[in-house]
Amino acid sequence: MASIADVPTPFAHLNLPSPEEYRKRKVALISGITGQDGSYLTELLLEKGYEVHGIIRRSSSFNTGRLHHLYMDQHERPNNLKTHYGDLSDSTNLVYILAQVQPTEIYNLGAQSHVKVSFEMAEYTGDVDGLGTLRLLDAVRTCGLEKHVRFYQASTSELYGLVQSVPQDEKTPFYPRSPYGVAKLYAFWITKNYREAYGMYACNGILFNHESPRRGRTFVTRKITRAAADISIGKQACLYLGNLDAKRDWGHARDYVEGMWRMLQQPAPEDFVLATGETHPVREFVEKAFAVLGISIRWEGSGTQEVGINTKDGKVVVKVDPQYFRPAEVELLLGNPAKAERELGWKRQVDFDTLVREMVEADLKATRSLVEDQN
């Protein structure tokens, strides 16, 4: 009589070729495909000849706006982009998707990624951002793919939080300052643990802030560029922000997804920081965004009473609202991308001024349009 230990795990005996033969296929699975990074990564992988599968959450409204230019009706013009309903909180669903798709590369970009919101939805953030990563890693093992799949985990500069040294690199100690950062800390270590425990090709990309016209409008950079565009044509009176002195290392998302892909092409899995090596305060982002539109900002007051004034007409166009302060602030993030530059041959291409200009010009075009963009 067979013992319970003799019972094979589900999908453990998939008829798989050797890992080397298996990886001759170029099949990517992306969680978070509908987000900023997911859409740019999809573009990159399709250009490189991949078959791309994305996990999307069920919604009563369309949430695939960033993919519309890529997605074809599969009945009329089938292509190499396919989507699957799923969620990082549903283990059974993840196993089913992996068994169906049998990817060669997995990019885990899905998350509740808004830091301020994570204080209000701490349990959900921990479940999706932390345990969701574990569920996806375990789904790989359940399907018997741990030697066949390469796994990318989207880590974050928010791991550094109350920074212990400047700049931050792969050896800098972590000190997260939000439920989001703490959840991502678990995801970082469980990815590293599965790499060491099971010999999986699993790596963390510790990406510093990266933006684009596809950034969600609740994130500070996009909030600034959209408000500046709206104010310039009279559709909005004032922009309300939190900590104007928070400093961030901002790059372009298109550059950073290339780094993700490069991490999975190396002989062995390692963790990498992607950053620009520059830091800029929020107020500088505000000044440069308005400057693109020909508006010069003069600052008056201090603390919560500080305001930004349009020097042309004397109107207040920026105010501080304490509701946007985080319970525990991250004052400074500055990354050192030397390892990625040296070992991956990766380097950011878009500088800070060009990034701001691209975002403002895209928002100005959108706000003048009769069709509202959904990013």
N, C-alpha and C positions, 0 to 999 in steps of 0.2 A: 504494500500500500504506500502510495507516494505521500511524503510529508508536505506540509504547506510550503517548505523551502524549495520543493521541486516544481512548484507551479510557476510557469513563466509569467513575467510581468507583461501587461498589454503591449503589443507591437514589438516585443523584445526580439522577435525572430523575423523582422522585415527582411526581405531578400535584398540585401544591400551589397553593392560591389565594395572593393577596398576603398579606404578613405581617399587615396590618390586618384582612383578611377572616378569615384563619386564626385570629387571636386572639379572634374573637367566640365561638369554642368555649371552654369552661372545662374543660380536661382537665389534671390534674396527675399527675405521676409522682414517687413518693417512694422513694428508697433509704433503708433503715433504718426502714421503716414500722412494724416490730414493736417498736421501742424507745419510750422515754418520749416523746420529742419527736414521733416519727412518729405515735403514737396521738392525741396532742392536736391535731396539725396535721390529721390525717385528720378528726377531729370538726369542726374549724373549717371546712375546705374543703367538707365535705358540707353543713354548714349554709348555706354560701354558694352552693350549687347546682352544685358541681364534680362531674365524674366523676373519681374518684380511683383511680389504679393504684399498687400497691406492689410493690417487689421484695423477695422473701423468700428466705432461704437454705434449702436442703433440710436437714431434720433428722429423725432417727428419732423424736423426741419433739415434741409440739406446742410451737411457739415464738411463737404468735400470741395469747397470753392477754390482752394489752392491747387487742386488737381484737375480742374475742368479742362485746362488746355492740354492735358495729357491723356485724359480718359476718353475712350471711344465706346460707343454702344457695342457690346460684345456680340450682339446678334448680327450686326451689319458689318462692322469692321473690327474683328477680333485682333487684339495686339498683345504686347508683352506685359501689360499692367492689369492685375486682377485684385479685387478686394474681397475680404471675408469679414463677416460680422463676428466680433469677439470683444473680449475685455480682459484686462490683466487681473481682474478679480475672479475669473472663472477658469479654474484649473482644467476641468474636463474639456472645455472649449479649446483651450490652448493645445492640449494633447491632440485633439481632433484635427486642428488646423495644421500642426506640424506633421502629423501622419499623412495628411492629404498632400501637402505642398512638398515635403522633404527638401527643405532649403539647404543650400550650401553655406549661406551667410545669414545671420540674424542681427538686425540692428534694433536694439530695445530703446526706442526714443519716447515711448508712451509714458505719460506721467501727469499728475496734477502739478503743474510747474509754476504756479504763481506763489511767490514766497509769502506775500501778505495774506493771501487767502488761506495758506496752510495753517496759520494761527487760528483761523475760524473753522477749518475742516481738518483738524489734526489727525483724527483717526482714519478718515478716508485717505488722506495723503500718505500716511504710513502704510495702509493696506495696499494701495496701488503702486506707489513709488518704491516702497521697500519690499513687501511680500510679493508684489507683482513680479519683481525681478526673480525672486526665488521660484515662483510658479513657472516662469518661462524656462529657467534653467532645469528645473525638474522635469518639465515636459520634454526637453531635449533628451534627458536620460531615460525617461519612460519609453520614448520611441526608439531607444537604442542608437541615438545619433551622436553620442558624446564624443566620438572619435572622428566624426564626419563633418560636423558643423563648426563654423567659426562664429563666435558670439561677441558682439560689441555692446557694451553697457554705457549709456549716456550719463556720465558723472558730471559734476558741476563745481564751479569755483566757490559756490556757497558752502562746500565742505570746509573751507578754510575759515569762514566766519570771522571770529575775533582773531585776526591773523597773528601768527606767532613769529613770523619773519617776513621781510619784504626784499625782493619779490618772492612769490610762491612758486615752488616747483614740485616735482614728484616726491621729494623727500620732506617737504614741509609738513609738520604735524597738523592734523585737522582739529577744528574747534567750531562746529556748526552752531548757528544762532537762530534756527527756526525749525519747526516741525518738518518742513521741506528738506532742509539741510540734513537733519538727523535721519530721515527716511532714506535719503540718497547715500548717507554714510553706511547704513545697513546694506544697501544695494551694492555699494563699492566693495565691501568686505565679503559679501556672499559670493560675488563674482570672482574675487581673488581666491576665496576658499575653494570653490568648485574647480577652479583652474589647478590648484595645488593638490586637491584631494582626488580628483577624477581624471586628471590629465587633459582637461578640456582646453581648447583654444578659446579662451575667454579673456577679454581685455577691457579696461576702463579708459574712456577718453574724458579727462578732466578739462572740460571746455569752459573758458571764461566767456563773459557775455558776448553774444553774437546776435546781430540785428539785421533787419532788411525791411523792404516795403511789405513783406508778408508777415511781419511780426504782429501778434495780436494787439488790438488797440487798448487793452487794459494794462499793457506793459509800458513802463515809463517812457522809453524812447519813442515808441509809436504814439503814445498819448501826446507827447510833446510835438511831434512833427504834424500830426493830424490837427491838433489845436492851433498851431501856428498857421497852417494853411487856412483853416476855417476863420480865424481872426483876421487874416489878411484880406478876405473878401467879405467880411461882415457877417458871417454865419454864426460866430461865437464871440462873446465879449471878453472872456477871461479864462486862463488856464490855471487850475489848482493842483499844486504838487505838495509832496512831503519834504523829505530831507534834501535840500539843494546842495549840500556839501558832500554827500556820499560820492565816493570816487570809484569808478569802474574801468575795467579794461575791455573796451568795446571793439569788436571786429564784425566782419560781414559773414552771415550764415553760409553763403555760397562757398566761401573759402574753407569754412570749418567742416562741411560735409565731405569735402575732398580728403581732409585729414582723417575722418572716420574710416573712409574706404581704405586709405593707405595703411591704417593700423591692422586691418584684417588681411593684408597682403604680405606681411612679414614672415620670416621663417619660424619665429616663435612669438607667443603672445606676451606683450608687455603693456604697461599703463603709460599714458602720455598726457602731458599738459599741452593744450592748444590755446594760444593767447597772442596778443600783439606786442606785449612788452611796454605798453603805454597805459597811463591812467588819466582819466578826465573826470572832473566833477559834473554833477547833474546840471549845475548852473551854466557851465560852458556849453553843454549840449543845447540848452535852451537858447543861449546867445547865438550860437552858430545856426541853429534851425531858423530863428527869426531873421538872421542876417541874409540867408538865402533869399528871403522874400523882401529884402530891402528895408527891414525894420531893425533899428538899433535899440538895445535894451539898456536902461540905466537902473541900477539897484538902489533902493532906499530902505531904511529901517533895518531891523535885526530880528533874529529868532522867528517866532510865528507872525510877527508884524512886518516882516520883510516883504517888499513888493518889487515887481519888475515893471518899469514904466517905458512906454513907447516914446522915444525922444522926439519924434516928429509932432505928435499931438498931445503929449502929456497924459495919455490915458494909461491906467493900470491894466496890464494884460497878463500879469502873473501874480498869483497870491499863494501863500502857504496855508495849507489846511491840515491841522494836527491829526485828522482821521487817517491820513496816509502815512503817518509815522509807524514804523514797526515796533512791536513791544521790545525787541532786542535788535538793535541796528548793526549792520555790517558797514563800517565806515570806509574801508579801503580794500580794494582787490587789484592786484597787479601781478600778472603771470609772467613766468620765465619759460618761453617755448624752446629753449636751446636744445633739449633732447629730441624733440620732434623735428626741428630743423636739421639736426645732425643725422638722425637715424631714419627718418621718414622722407627727408628731402622736402618737407612741408614748410611753407612760409606764407603768411597772409599777403594778399595782393591788393586789397582795398584799404586805403588809409582812412583815418577818422573823418576828415573833412569831406571826402568823396562819399562815404557812407551816409553822413548827415544830409548832404545835398541830394543823393538818390532818393532817400526816404521822403524828404520834403517835397521834391518835385513830383513823386508818385502820388503823394497825398493831395497836392494842389490839383493835379489832373483829376483825381477821384472826386474831390469835393466839388469841382466844377461840372462833373458829369451828372447826367440825369439818372444814371444807374449807380446805385450805392455799392461800393465794394464790400465784401464780406470778411476781409481779413481783420 
